Amino acid sequence: MWRQHIAKKALRYGVAGTAAACITYGGYAYYQQRTGKPPSVASLYPQSSIHYADPLETPTPPGKRPHAFWTPPKRQEMINDLKGLDRDGADTKTAQEREYDLLVIGGGATGAGCTLDAATRGLKVAMVERDDFASGTSSKSTKLVHGGVRYLQKAIMGLDYEQWKMVREALHERKTFLNIAPYLSNELPILLPVYTWWQLPYFWVGCKMYDLLAGKQGISGSYIMGRSKTLESFPMLRAENLVGSMVYFDGQHNDARMNSALAVTAAAHGAVVANHVEVTSLIKEKDAETGKESVRGAMMRDNETGEEWAVKAKGVINATGPFSDAILKMDDPSMPDIVAPSSGVHLVLPSYFSPKNMGMLDPATTDGRVVFFLPWEGGVVAGTTDTLCQVEANPKPTEKEIEWILSEIRRFLSPDVKIRRGDVLAAWSGIRPLVRDPKATNTKDLVRNHMIHMSDSGLITIAGGKWTTYREMAKETVDKAIDAFTLSPSRDCQTESVRLIGSHAWSDTMFIKLVQNFGVDLEVAKHLSHNYGDRAWAVCALGDHKAAQFP
């Protein structure tokens, strides 16, 4: 009796929701038909508004061999610049020339994003990273560029406008992401398996709302697949009681390469970027009139040589992710911790566990979280967990976390597909820097998105957020710095249209020319093309290719 009542209720709401969504989506489709299709990437970003990191005097058509490449400065040249010297080591700069507008601490996604934003506005900016670019959380993500379907569900179910706004912002940034780094990012269909009939209209309504919320910034639209088509597309799936599936689209990217491209592109626009340089303390100066101390730079150490020196700047940005508290305590030792670290573990499995061009999302795990199962770089990435942890430089996944992910995967794969502990090729743990606002009344509450905090001495800290929204976070942070430190940029924010290094002469079919010109293996050519963009020409040219023309 109770089950019949629930089924009738689910059917009534499911049909009503589906009808409402059909009317809404139908109206939207009719509007598209009458007014023309939504703008393409090219029309959203006209060629006249696209800026490349290294414009050439002779334009290079996409897919053609570039005429020349801009060469990044050597690390020692960057170190000389940080020391206030000329790049060749000569000491000719004045005190004013030695000072930067902004010093960014941290070379992850947020720090590199802030540096690129400031550099493209015409500001004099330097960025230092204690380890290597993307060595921390920024290279340990789920590799998705997404608005977050589960955040949209929470926004609707909880009538939460902040969650709704966060998803809408992320969907806008997803489109920008795919445009400015076309060789490092791509669309990816993600399958939601359905094992209960009433979930199909429920997921359909949710995915169509996800599409509609993206508006003109949308990518490919979601669609339903029946049982047979689902098993044809994803044969590893458990067939028992399968009703069908819902497929929606999100973005995917190579996070470590993306981070590196941001740093190199910033250098191409005039920024000074250096890895393995650690900030050991902050430099403060006291105002003669007010007696107030302000942060005006930092003492730093080259971790490769042990040499130390001072760097002066009008403003300092702390973009160190989970290590934000360490820099904040250099400014004020009494500052309470703002980071609530959470560990996210991912596994890499062999490619035969998933189709090459389709991922999967398990929306209902045993503890209420979601698990992604995505093809990536010749393997399959599975994860993630969400466990409170301690902040450490090199976090490692525990066996308990690995076994939990494997057990969840086994639930939705066919019994014929046996996943063993020995199938795990690699595993990593990344620390999410969830943050508390120190100025909030209730400091126990975590900030939903990201937080920009300015201390009494002028140290700006940007923390929280996610990979997809790094550009918007950087824009807001640099806007705050310009206002706080009375800086004079030569132009407004440009990063929505600045394509990253490697995008200039890249095209989807560029790998064919690499095979023809260098005789490299097809899979190698594709790998180089999608990791280095047009720089793959330079990578291939490093090898010995005598008489290597193809065929």
LUMKOL-645066 format. One record per atom (N, C-alpha, C): residue in three letters; z, x, y. Coordinates in steps of 0.2 Angstrom, whole numbers, plus 5000, padded with zeros to 4 digits. Each point is the difference from the previous one (the first is absolute). Layout:
N
ALAZXY
...
***
This chain:
551
MET500050044994
MET500049965006
MET500050045006
TRP500550055000
TRP500050055006
TRP499450045001
ARG499750024994
ARG499450045001
ARG499449965002
GLN500049934998
GLN499449965003
GLN500149995007
HIS500649995002
HIS500149995007
HIS499850065005
ILE500250064997
ILE499850065004
ILE499250015000
ALA499749984994
ALA499350014999
ALA499649955005
LYS500349945001
LYS499749955004
LYS500150025007
LYS500650035002
LYS500150025007
LYS499550065002
ALA500050054995
ALA499550065001
ALA499349985001
LEU499849954996
LEU499349975000
LEU499949975007
ARG500549965002
ARG499949965007
ARG500050055005
TYR500450055001
TYR500050055005
TYR499450055000
GLY499850014993
GLY499550054999
GLY499349975003
VAL499949934998
VAL499449975002
VAL500049995007
ALA500649985003
ALA500049995008
ALA499950075003
GLY500350054998
GLY499950075003
GLY499250024999
THR499849994994
THR499350024999
THR499549965005
ALA500149935000
ALA499649965004
ALA500050035008
ALA500650015002
ALA500150025007
ALA499750075001
ALA500050044995
ALA499750075001
ALA499249995000
CYS499849964995
CYS499349985000
CYS499749985006
ILE500449955004
ILE499749985006
ILE500050055005
THR500650045000
THR500050065005
THR499550054999
TYR499950024994
TYR499550054998
TYR499349985001
GLY499949934998
GLY499449975001
GLY499850005007
GLY500449985005
GLY499950005007
GLY499850075003
TYR500450054997
TYR499950075002
TYR499350024998
ALA499849984994
ALA499450024997
ALA499449975004
TYR500149935002
TYR499549975004
TYR499950035007
TYR500650025002
TYR500050035007
TYR499650074999
GLN500150044995
GLN499650064999
GLN499349994999
GLN499849944997
GLN499349994999
GLN499749985006
ARG500349965005
ARG499749985006
ARG500050055005
THR500550055000
THR500050055005
THR499750074998
GLY499950004993
GLY499850074998
GLY500650034996
LYS499850054996
LYS500550034996
LYS500550045004
PRO500650014997
PRO500550045004
PRO499750075002
PRO500250035005
PRO499750075002
PRO500150054994
SER499550044999
SER500050054996
SER500450065003
VAL500150054996
VAL500450065003
VAL499650035005
ALA499350005000
ALA499650035005
ALA500049965006
SER500149945000
SER500049965006
SER500749995003
LEU500550014995
LEU500750005003
LEU500150075004
TYR499750054997
TYR500150065004
TYR499350035001
PRO499749985006
PRO499350025002
PRO500050085000
GLN499450034998
GLN500050075000
GLN500150035006
SER499949975006
SER500250035006
SER500850015001
SER500449964996
SER500750015001
SER500350044994
ILE499650024996
ILE500350044994
ILE500050085002
HIS500650035000
HIS500150075002
HIS500150044993
TYR499650055000
TYR500150054994
TYR500450065002
ALA500450034996
ALA500450065001
ALA499650065002
ASP499450004998
ASP499550065001
ASP499349985002
PRO499949975006
PRO499349985001
PRO499650065001
LEU499449994997
LEU499550055000
LEU499549995006
GLU499750055002
GLU499449995005
GLU499449964997
THR499950024994
THR499549964996
THR500349954995
PRO499949945002
PRO500349954995
PRO499850014993
THR500549994995
THR499850004993
THR500049934997
PRO499449984998
PRO500049944996
PRO500550004994
PRO500349944999
PRO500550004994
PRO499650024993
GLY500350044996
GLY499750024994
GLY499650065001
LYS499850025006
LYS499650065001
LYS500550065000
ARG499750064999
ARG500450065000
ARG500250025007
PRO500650015002
PRO500250015007
PRO499750075003
HIS499950005006
HIS499750075003
HIS500550055000
ALA500649985002
ALA500650055001
ALA500649964999
PHE500650044999
PHE500649974999
PHE500550045005
TRP500449965003
TRP500650025004
TRP500550034995
THR500250065002
THR500550044995
THR500750005003
PRO500549974996
PRO500750005003
PRO500250075001
PRO500550015005
PRO500350065002
PRO500450024994
LYS500150074999
LYS500450034995
LYS500749985001
ARG500550004995
ARG500749985001
ARG500350055005
GLN499850075000
GLN500350045004
GLN499949995007
GLU499449975001
GLU499849995007
GLU500449945003
MET500149954995
MET500549955002
MET500750025002
ILE500250054996
ILE500750025001
ILE500050045006
ASN499550045002
ASN500050035006
ASN500049955006
ASP499649954999
ASP500049955006
ASP500749975000
LEU500449984995
LEU500749985000
LEU500450055004
LYS499950064999
LYS500450055003
LYS499950015007
GLY499549975003
GLY499850005007
GLY499550065001
LEU499750024995
LEU499550065001
LEU499349975000
ASP499550045001
ASP499349984999
ASP499950004993
ARG499549974997
ARG499949994993
ARG499950074997
ASP499750055004
ASP499950064997
ASP500650055001
GLY500649975002
GLY500650045000
GLY500250035007
ALA499549995005
ALA500150035007
ALA500549965003
ASP500450035005
ASP500549975004
ASP499849995007
THR499649955001
THR499749995007
THR500249935003
LYS500449954996
LYS500149945002
LYS500650005005
THR499949955005
THR500649995005
THR500549954996
ALA500650005003
ALA500549954998
ALA499849934999
GLN499649985005
GLN499749935000
GLN499549994994
GLU499650054999
GLU499550004994
GLU500450004993
ARG500650035000
ARG500350004994
ARG500349944998
GLU500149955004
GLU500449944999
GLU499549954998
TYR500249964995
TYR499649944997
TYR500249945003
ASP499649955000
ASP500249935002
ASP500449974995
LEU499850014994
LEU500449974994
LEU500150054994
LEU500650004997
LEU500150044994
LEU500149954995
VAL499649994994
VAL500149964995
VAL500350044994
ILE500649974998
ILE500350034994
ILE499949964994
GLY499650034995
GLY499949964994
GLY499249994999
GLY499750034994
GLY499350004999
GLY499849954995
GLY500449944999
GLY499849954996
GLY499549955003
ALA499949944997
ALA499549955003
ALA500249995007
THR500649985002
THR500249985007
THR500050065004
GLY500250064999
GLY500050055004
GLY499350025002
ALA499550014994
ALA499350015002
ALA499749955004
GLY500249944998
GLY499749945004
GLY500250015008
CYS500650015001
CYS500250015007
CYS499750065003
THR499950054997
THR499650065002
THR499349995002
LEU499749974996
LEU499349985001
LEU499949955006
ASP500549955000
ASP499949955006
ASP500150045006
ALA500550045001
ALA500250045006
ALA499450055002
ALA499750034995
ALA499550055001
ALA499449965003
THR499849954997
THR499449965002
THR500149975007
ARG500649995002
ARG500149985007
ARG500050055005
GLY499950064998
GLY500050065004
GLY500650035002
LEU500549994996
LEU500750035001
LEU500050074996
LYS500450045002
LYS500150074997
LYS500649994995
VAL499850004993
VAL500549984995
VAL500050054995
ALA500650014997
ALA500150054994
ALA500449964995
MET499850014993
MET500449974995
MET500250064995
VAL500649994997
VAL500250054995
VAL500349964994
GLU499950034995
GLU500249974993
GLU500450064996
ARG500649984998
ARG500450054996
ARG499750024994
ASP499649964996
ASP499750014994
ASP499350005001
ASP499649964996
ASP499350005001
ASP499849935002
PHE499549995004
PHE499849935002
PHE499949964994
ALA500349945000
ALA500049954995
ALA500450024994
SER500550055000
SER500350024994
SER500649954999
GLY500249965004
GLY500549954999
GLY499849934998
THR500349955003
THR499849934998
THR499349985001
SER499750035005
SER499349985002
SER499550024994
SER500250044995
SER499550014994
SER500349974994
LYS500549955001
LYS500349974994
LYS500049935000
SER499549975003
SER499949935001
SER499749974994
THR499849935001
THR499749964995
THR499250015001
LYS499850045005
LYS499350015001
LYS499749945003
LEU500349955002
LEU499749945003
LEU500049995008
VAL499549975002
VAL500049995007
VAL500049925001
HIS500549975001
HIS500149934999
HIS500449975005
GLY499949935000
GLY500449965005
GLY500749984996
GLY499949994993
GLY500649984996
GLY500049934999
VAL499749984994
VAL500049934998
VAL500749974999
ARG500450054997
ARG500749974999
ARG500449995007
TYR499850045005
TYR500449995006
TYR499749935003
LEU499449994999
LEU499749935002
LEU500449944997
GLN500150014993
GLN500449954997
GLN500749995002
LYS500350065002
LYS500749995003
LYS500049975007
ALA499450025004
ALA500049975006
ALA499949925000
ILE499649984995
ILE499949925000
ILE500649974997
MET500350034994
MET500549964997
MET500650005004
GLY500150065004
GLY500650005005
GLY499949985007
LEU499449985001
LEU499849985007
LEU500250065005
ASP499850064998
ASP500250065003
ASP499450025005
TYR500149995006
TYR499450025005
TYR499950085000
GLU500650045000
GLU499950075000
GLU499650034994
GLN500249974994
GLN499650024994
GLN499349985001
TRP499849945003
TRP499349985001
TRP499750055004
LYS500350025006
LYS499750045005
LYS499950074997
MET500450024996
MET500050074997
MET499450004995
VAL499849954996
VAL499549994996
VAL499350005004
ARG500049965005
ARG499450005004
ARG499850065003
GLU500550045003
GLU499950075003
GLU499850054995
ALA500349994993
ALA499750054995
ALA499349984998
LEU499849945000
LEU499349984998
LEU499550035005
HIS500250005007
HIS499650035005
HIS499950074999
GLU500650034999
GLU500050084999
GLU499650024993
ARG500049954995
ARG499750024994
ARG499250005002
LYS499749965004
LYS499350015001
LYS499950065004
THR500450015005
THR499950075004
THR500150064996
PHE500450004995
PHE500150054995
PHE499450014996
LEU499749954998
LEU499450014996
LEU499450025004
ASN500049995007
ASN499550025004
ASN500050075002
ILE500650035002
ILE500150065003
ILE500050064994
ALA500149984994
ALA500050054994
ALA499649974995
PRO499449995000
PRO499649964995
PRO499950044993
TYR500150065001
TYR499950044993
TYR500750014997
LEU500549985003
LEU500750014997
LEU500349934998
SER499649955002
SER500349934999
SER499449954997
ASN500249954997
ASN499549964997
ASN500449934999
GLU499649954999
GLU500249934997
GLU500250014993
LEU500549964998
LEU500250004993
LEU500149934998
PRO499749974995
PRO500249934997
PRO500650014996
ILE500549955001
ILE500650004996
ILE500149944997
LEU500150004994
LEU500049944995
LEU500849984999
LEU500149935001
LEU500649974999
LEU499949964994
PRO500350024994
PRO499949964994
PRO500449935000
VAL499849954998
VAL500349945000
VAL500249974993
TYR500649994998
TYR500149974993
TYR500349935001
THR500149975005
THR500249935001
THR499649975004
TRP499749944998
TRP499449975003
TRP500249985008
TRP500649985002
TRP500149985007
TRP500050065004
GLN500150064998
GLN500050065004
GLN499350025003
LEU499549974997
LEU499350025002
LEU499949975007
PRO500149935001
PRO499949985007
PRO500550035005
TYR500650024997
TYR500550035005
TYR499850065002
PHE499750054996
PHE499750065002
PHE499450005004
TRP499649954998
TRP499449995004
TRP500149985007
VAL500549965001
VAL500249985007
VAL500350065004
GLY500450044996
GLY500350065004
GLY499550055001
CYS499550014996
CYS499550055001
CYS499549985005
LYS499849945001
LYS499649975005
LYS500350015007
MET500749995000
MET500350005006
MET500050085002
TYR500150044995
TYR500050075002
TYR499350025003
ASP499549974997
ASP499350025003
ASP499949975007
LEU500349945001
LEU499949975006
LEU500450035006
LEU500650034998
LEU500450035005
LEU499750065002
ALA499650044996
ALA499650065002
ALA499549985005
GLY499749945000
GLY499549985005
GLY499450045000
LYS499850025006
LYS499450045000
LYS500150084998
GLN500650014999
GLN500250074997
GLN500050004992
GLY499849944997
GLY500049994993
GLY499550054996
ILE500250014994
ILE499550034996
ILE499749954995
SER499950024994
SER499749954995
SER500549954998
GLY499749944999
GLY500549944999
GLY500249994993
SER500649974999
SER500349994993
SER499649954996
TYR500150004993
TYR499649954996
TYR500449994994
ILE499949944996
ILE500349994994
ILE499550024994
MET500350024995
MET499750014994
MET500349974994
GLY499649974995
GLY500249964995
GLY500350054994
ARG500249984995
ARG500350044995
ARG499550054997
SER499449984998
SER499650044997
SER499750065004
LYS499949985007
LYS499850045005
LYS500550055001
THR500649985000
THR500650055002
THR500150054994
LEU499949984994
LEU500050054994
LEU499450045000
GLU499549985002
GLU499450045001
GLU500150055005
SER500349985006
SER500150055005
SER500650054999
PHE500549974997
PHE500650054998
PHE500249994993
PRO499650034995
PRO500149994993
PRO500750024998
MET500350045003
MET500750034998
MET500549955001
LEU499949945003
LEU500549955002
LEU500249964994
ARG500649985000
ARG500349964994
ARG499649935001
ALA499749984994
ALA499649945000
ALA500449944998
GLU500650004997
GLU500449954998
GLU500249955006
ASN499849945000
ASN500249955005
ASN499750015007
LEU499550055000
LEU499750015006
LEU499649945003
VAL500149985006
VAL499649955003
VAL499450025003
GLY500150055004
GLY499550035004
GLY500350055005
SER499650015006
SER500350055004
SER499849995007
MET500350035005
MET499850005007
MET499950075002
VAL499450015004
VAL499850075002
VAL500050005007
TYR500450045003
TYR500050015008
TYR499850075001
PHE499950025006
PHE499850075002
PHE500450035005
ASP500250064999
ASP500450045005
ASP499650075000
GLY500350045004
GLY499750075001
GLY500450054996
GLN499750064998
GLN500350054997
GLN499850075003
HIS500450055000
HIS499850065003
HIS500450064996
ASN499850065002
ASN500350064997
ASN500550025006
ASP500649994999
ASP500550015005
ASP500150075002
ALA500050054995
ALA500150075002
ALA499450025004
ARG499449994998
ARG499450025004
ARG500049965007
MET500249945000
MET500049975006
MET500450035005
ASN500650024998
ASN500550035004
ASN499750075003
SER499750034995
SER499750075002
SER499549995005
ALA499649954999
ALA499449985005
ALA500349995007
LEU500549965000
LEU500349985007
LEU500250065003
ALA500450054997
ALA500250065003
ALA499450055002
VAL499550004996
VAL499450045002
VAL499649975006
THR500049944999
THR499649965006
THR500450015006
ALA500750005000
ALA500450015006
ALA499850075003
ALA500050054995
ALA499950075002
ALA499350005004
ALA499549974997
ALA499350005003
ALA500049975007
HIS500549965001
HIS500049975007
HIS500550045005
GLY500250064997
GLY500450045005
GLY500750014998
ALA500349964995
ALA500750014999
ALA500150064996
VAL500750025000
VAL500250064997
VAL500449974994
VAL499850024994
VAL500349974994
VAL500250064995
ALA500650004998
ALA500250064995
ALA500549984995
ASN499850024994
ASN500449984994
ASN500550064999
HIS500549984995
HIS500550054999
HIS500450035006
VAL500149965005
VAL500350025006
VAL500649955001
GLU500650024999
GLU500649965000
GLU500450005007
VAL500249945002
VAL500449995006
VAL500750024998
THR500350045003
THR500750024999
THR500549975005
SER499849995006
SER500449975005
SER499649975005
LEU500349965005
LEU499749975005
LEU500250045007
ILE499550005004
ILE500250035007
ILE500149955005
LYS500650015003
LYS500249955005
LYS500050035007
GLU499849965005
GLU500150035007
GLU500449955004
LYS500550025004
LYS500449965004
LYS499749995007
ASP499949935002
ASP499849995007
ASP500550025005
ALA499750045005
ALA500550025005
ALA500349955004
GLU499749945001
GLU500249955005
GLU500549954996
THR499749984994
THR500449954996
THR500550034995
GLY499950064998
GLY500450034995
GLY499849984993
LYS499549964999
LYS499849974994
LYS499650054996
GLU500150014993
GLU499650044996
GLU499449974997
SER499550035000
SER499449974997
SER499750054995
VAL499749974995
VAL499750044995
VAL499350035003
ARG499950065000
ARG499450035003
ARG499650054995
GLY500149994994
GLY499750054995
GLY500450014994
ALA499850064996
ALA500450014994
ALA499950074998
MET500550034997
MET500050064997
MET499749994993
MET499550054998
MET499749994994
MET500050074996
ARG499949994993
ARG499950064996
ARG499449994996
ASP499650064999
ASP499550004996
ASP500250024993
ASN500049954995
ASN500350014994
ASN499650054995
GLU499550025002
GLU499650054997
GLU500250075002
THR500250015006
THR500250075002
THR500750005002
GLY500349955002
GLY500750005002
GLY500150015008
GLU499450005003
GLU500050015007
GLU500249945004
GLU500450015005
GLU500349945004
GLU499850015007
TRP499949945004
TRP499850005007
TRP500149935003
ALA499949995006
ALA500249945003
ALA499349975003
VAL500049934999
VAL499449965003
VAL500249955005
LYS499850005006
LYS500249965005
LYS499549945000
ALA500249945002
ALA499649945000
ALA500449955005
LYS499649965003
LYS500249955005
LYS500449944995
GLY499749994994
GLY500349954996
GLY500050024993
VAL500549984996
VAL500050014992
VAL500049944997
ILE499549994994
ILE500049954996
ILE500250024993
ASN500549964998
ASN500350014993
ASN499649954995
ALA499650034996
ALA499649964995
ALA500150034993
THR500650014998
THR500150034994
THR500249954994
GLY499849945001
GLY500149954994
GLY500750004998
PRO500150014993
PRO500750004998
PRO500550055002
PHE499750055003
PHE500450055003
PHE500249995008
SER499949945002
SER500149995007
SER500750015002
ASP500549994996
ASP500750015002
ASP500250075001
ALA499750044997
ALA500150085001
ALA499850025007
ILE499449975002
ILE499850025007
ILE500549965005
LEU500149944999
LEU500549965004
LEU500650045001
LYS500350034995
LYS500750035000
LYS499950065004
MET499450045000
MET499950055004
MET500149995008
ASP499849935001
ASP500149985007
ASP500749975001
ASP500349974996
ASP500649975000
ASP500450004994
PRO500550044998
PRO500350014994
PRO500449934998
SER500249965005
SER500349944998
SER499649944999
MET499350015000
MET499649954999
MET500049974993
PRO500149944999
PRO500049974993
PRO499450004997
ASP500050004993
ASP499350014997
ASP499649935001
ILE499450015001
ILE499549945001
ILE499649994994
VAL499950054995
VAL499649994995
VAL500449984994
ALA499749944996
ALA500249984994
ALA499550024995
PRO500150064997
PRO499450024995
PRO500049964994
SER499449994998
SER499849964994
SER499550044996
SER500150014994
SER499550044995
SER499549954998
GLY499450025000
GLY499449974997
GLY499650044995
VAL500149994994
VAL499750044994
VAL499349974998
HIS499550054999
HIS499449984998
HIS499850044994
LEU499649984995
LEU499850034994
LEU499250015001
VAL499850054997
VAL499250014999
VAL499950004992
LEU499549954998
LEU499849994993
LEU499350024999
PRO499850014994
PRO499350014999
PRO499549945002
SER499450025002
SER499649955003
SER499849944995
TYR500150014994
TYR499749954995
TYR500549945000
PHE500650005004
PHE500449945000
PHE499849955005
SER499550015004
SER499849965005
SER499250005001
PRO499749955003
PRO499350005002
PRO499950055005
LYS499550035001
LYS499950055005
LYS500049985007
ASN499849945001
ASN499949975007
ASN500449945001
MET500549994997
MET500549945001
MET500750014998
GLY500449985005
GLY500850014999
GLY500349944998
MET500650004998
MET500449944998
MET500750005004
LEU500249945001
LEU500749995003
LEU500449954995
ASP500650034998
ASP500449954997
ASP500549975005
PRO499949945002
PRO500449975005
PRO500849984998
ALA500150014994
ALA500749974998
ALA500250054994
THR500450055002
THR500350044995
THR500749984998
THR500350034996
THR500649974997
THR500650005005
ASP499950045006
ASP500550005005
ASP499849985007
GLY499449964999
GLY499749975006
GLY499650045005
ARG499950074998
ARG499650045004
ARG499249994998
VAL499650045003
VAL499350004998
VAL499850074997
VAL499550004995
VAL499850074998
VAL499250005001
PHE499850055003
PHE499250015001
PHE499850044994
PHE499449994998
PHE499750044994
PHE499350015003
LEU499850065003
LEU499450025004
LEU499650064997
PRO499449995000
PRO499650064998
PRO500050055007
TRP500150074998
TRP500050045006
TRP499950074997
GLU499550045003
GLU499850074999
GLU499950014993
GLY499749964996
GLY499950014993
GLY500649994995
GLY500549965003
GLY500549984996
GLY500349935002
VAL500649984998
VAL500249945002
VAL500750015003
VAL500149975006
VAL500750015003
VAL500449934999
ALA500650014997
ALA500449944999
ALA500750015004
GLY500249945003
GLY500650015003
GLY500149945005
THR500649985003
THR500450065001
THR500749975000
THR500550045000
THR500749985000
THR500350005007
ASP500649975000
ASP500350005007
ASP500850004999
THR500250075000
THR500750014998
THR500350045006
LEU500649995002
LEU500450035005
LEU500150084997
CYS499950045005
CYS500150074998
CYS500250055005
GLN500150064999
GLN500250055005
GLN499450035003
VAL500050035006
VAL499550035003
VAL500050074997
GLU499450034997
GLU499950064998
GLU499350035001
ALA499950065000
ALA499350035002
ALA499549984994
ASN500350014994
ASN499549994994
ASN500349954995
PRO500049945002
PRO500349954995
PRO499649994993
LYS500349994995
LYS499750004993
LYS500149934997
PRO499549974997
PRO500249944997
PRO500450004994
THR500449964998
THR500550004994
THR499649974994
GLU500350014995
GLU499749974993
GLU500149935000
LYS500549975003
LYS500249935001
LYS499449975004
GLU499850035005
GLU499549975005
GLU499350004996
ILE499950054997
ILE499350014996
ILE500049954995
GLU500549994996
GLU500049954994
GLU500049935003
TRP500349995006
TRP499949935002
TRP499349985002
ILE499750055003
ILE499349985002
ILE499549994994
LEU500250054995
LEU499649994993
LEU500149934997
SER500649985000
SER500249944997
SER499749945003
GLU499950005007
GLU499749955004
GLU499350004998
ILE499750065000
ILE499250004998
ILE499949974994
ARG500450024995
ARG499949974993
ARG500049925000
ARG500449975004
ARG500049935000
ARG499349975002
PHE499650035004
PHE499449965001
PHE499450034997
LEU500050064996
LEU499550024997
LEU499949984993
SER499450004997
SER499949984993
SER500550044995
PRO500249964995
PRO500450044994
PRO499650064997
ASP499449995000
ASP499650064998
ASP500050065004
VAL500249995006
VAL500050065005
VAL500750025000
LYS500150064996
LYS500750025000
LYS500150065005
ILE500549995005
ILE500150055005
ILE500750034998
ARG499950074999
ARG500650044998
ARG500350045005
ARG500550034999
ARG500350045006
ARG499650075000
GLY499750024995
GLY499550055000
GLY499449995003
ASP499849945002
ASP499449995004
ASP500150015007
VAL500650015002
VAL500150015008
VAL499850075001
LEU499550015004
LEU499750065002
LEU500450035006
ALA500249965004
ALA500450035006
ALA500549945003
ALA500550025003
ALA500449955004
ALA500350035006
TRP500149965005
TRP500350025006
TRP500449955003
SER500550025004
SER500449965004
SER500050015007
GLY499949955004
GLY499950015008
GLY500649965003
ILE500350035005
ILE500549965003
ILE499849965006
ARG500149945000
ARG499849955005
ARG500550015006
PRO499950015006
PRO500550005005
PRO500149935003
LEU500349964997
LEU500249945003
LEU500550015005
VAL500049975006
VAL500550025005
VAL500449945003
ARG500550025003
ARG500549955004
ARG499950025007
ASP500049955004
ASP500050015008
ASP500750025002
PRO500150065002
PRO500750025003
PRO500249965006
LYS499649975003
LYS500249965006
LYS500149924999
ALA499849984993
ALA500149934998
ALA500849994999
THR500149935001
THR500749985000
THR500350014992
ASN499649984996
ASN500150014993
ASN499650064997
THR500350064999
THR499650064998
THR499950004993
LYS500349954996
LYS499850004993
LYS499349974998
ASP499849965005
ASP499349974999
ASP499550055001
LEU499550004995
LEU499450045000
LEU499549985004
VAL499650045004
VAL499449985004
VAL499549984995
ARG499649945001
ARG499549984996
ARG499450055000
ASN499850025006
ASN499450045000
ASN500250075002
HIS499950025006
HIS500250075002
HIS500450005007
MET500350055001
MET500450005006
MET499950075004
ILE500049995007
ILE500050055004
ILE500650015004
HIS500450055000
HIS500650015003
HIS500050065004
MET500349995006
MET500050055005
MET500850025002
SER500250064998
SER500750025001
SER500150015008
ASP500750005001
ASP500250015007
ASP499750075003
SER499850054996
SER499850065003
SER499250004999
GLY499749944998
GLY499350005001
GLY499650024993
LEU500350014995
LEU499750014993
LEU499749934998
ILE499450004999
ILE499749944997
ILE499950014992
THR500249954997
THR500049994993
THR499649944997
ILE499550024996
ILE499649944997
ILE500150004993
ALA500249954997
ALA500250004993
ALA499849934997
GLY500050004993
GLY499849934997
GLY499349995000
GLY499849944999
GLY499249984999
GLY499750024994
LYS499450004999
LYS499650024994
LYS499450035002
TRP499650034995
TRP499450045001
TRP499549965004
THR499949944998
THR499549965003
THR500049995008
THR500650005002
THR500249995007
THR500150065004
TYR499950064997
TYR500150065003
TYR499750015007
ARG499449985001
ARG499750005007
ARG500349965005
GLU500249944998
GLU500349965005
GLU500750035002
MET500350024995
MET500750035001
MET499950065005
ALA499550044999
ALA499950065004
ALA499849985007
LYS499649955001
LYS499849985007
LYS500649975003
GLU500549964997
GLU500649985004
GLU500450065002
THR500150054995
THR500450065001
THR499750045006
VAL499450015000
VAL499750045006
VAL500049965006
ASP499949935000
ASP500149965006
ASP500750015003
LYS500550004995
LYS500750015003
LYS500150065003
ALA499850064997
ALA500050065002
ALA499750015007
ILE499449985001
ILE499750005006
ILE500449975006
ASP500349944998
ASP500449975005
ASP500750045002
ALA500350024994
ALA500750035001
ALA499950075003
PHE499550044999
PHE500050075002
PHE499550005006
THR499749955003
THR499650005005
THR499450044999
LEU499649994995
LEU499550044998
LEU499349985003
SER499550045001
SER499449975003
SER499450014995
PRO499949964995
PRO499450004996
PRO499449995004
SER499450034997
SER499449995004
SER499649944998
ARG500349964994
ARG499649944998
ARG500649964996
ASP499849944998
ASP500449964996
ASP499950024993
CYS500449964996
CYS500050014992
CYS499350004998
GLN499850054996
GLN499350004997
GLN499949994992
THR500650004997
THR500050014993
THR499749954996
GLU499949945003
GLU499749944996
GLU499350024999
SER499750045004
SER499350024999
SER499850074999
VAL500550044999
VAL499950084998
VAL500050014993
ARG499450014997
ARG499950014993
ARG500350074999
LEU500250014994
LEU500450064998
LEU499550054997
ILE500250065000
ILE499650064998
ILE499749994993
GLY499450015000
GLY499649994993
GLY499649935000
SER500149965005
SER499649945001
SER499450005003
HIS499850055004
HIS499450015004
HIS499449994996
ALA499950034995
ALA499350004996
ALA500149974993
TRP500649974999
TRP500149974993
TRP499649944999
SER499849984994
SER499849944998
SER500249994993
ASP499949944997
ASP500249984993
ASP499650044995
THR499450025003
THR499550034995
THR499950075001
MET500550035004
MET499950075002
MET500150054994
PHE500449974995
PHE500150044994
PHE499350024996
ILE499549965001
ILE499450014997
ILE499750065002
LYS500050015007
LYS499750065003
LYS500450074998
LEU500749994999
LEU500450054997
LEU499750034993
VAL499949954996
VAL499750014993
VAL499350045001
GLN499649975004
GLN499350035001
GLN500050075003
ASN500450015005
ASN500050065003
ASN500450064997
PHE500649984997
PHE500450054997
PHE500050004992
GLY499849954997
GLY500049994993
GLY500649994997
VAL500549975004
VAL500749994997
VAL500049944996
ASP500449994995
ASP500149944996
ASP500149945004
LEU499749944998
LEU500049945003
LEU500849985002
GLU500450014995
GLU500749975002
GLU500350055005
VAL499950075000
VAL500250045004
VAL499849995007
ALA499349985001
ALA499749985006
ALA500449945003
LYS500149954996
LYS500349945003
LYS500750025002
HIS500450044996
HIS500750025002
HIS500050035007
LEU499550055000
LEU500050045007
LEU499849955006
SER499649964999
SER499749965005
SER500649955002
HIS500449974995
HIS500549955002
HIS500750045002
ASN500050065000
ASN500650035002
ASN499950055006
TYR499450025001
TYR499950055006
TYR499549975005
GLY499749944998
GLY499549975004
GLY499450055001
ASP499750015007
ASP499550045001
ASP500250084999
ARG500650015000
ARG500350074998
ARG499850024993
ALA499849954996
ALA499850024993
ALA499450055000
TRP499650005005
TRP499550055001
TRP500350075000
ALA500550015004
ALA500350065001
ALA500350024994
VAL500449964996
VAL500350014994
VAL499550034995
CYS499449964999
CYS499550024995
CYS499750075002
ALA499950015007
ALA499750065002
ALA500450064998
LEU500749994999
LEU500450064998
LEU499950034993
GLY499749964996
GLY499850024993
GLY499450045000
ASP499950034994
ASP499350044999
ASP499549954996
HIS499549985004
HIS499649954997
HIS499350035000
LYS499950064997
LYS499350035000
LYS499649954995
ALA499449985002
ALA499649964996
ALA500349944997
ALA500449975004
ALA500449944998
ALA499749945002
GLN499450005002
GLN499749935002
GLN500049964994
PHE500049935002
PHE500049954995
PHE499449965001
PRO499649994994
PRO500150014993
PRO499850084999
***
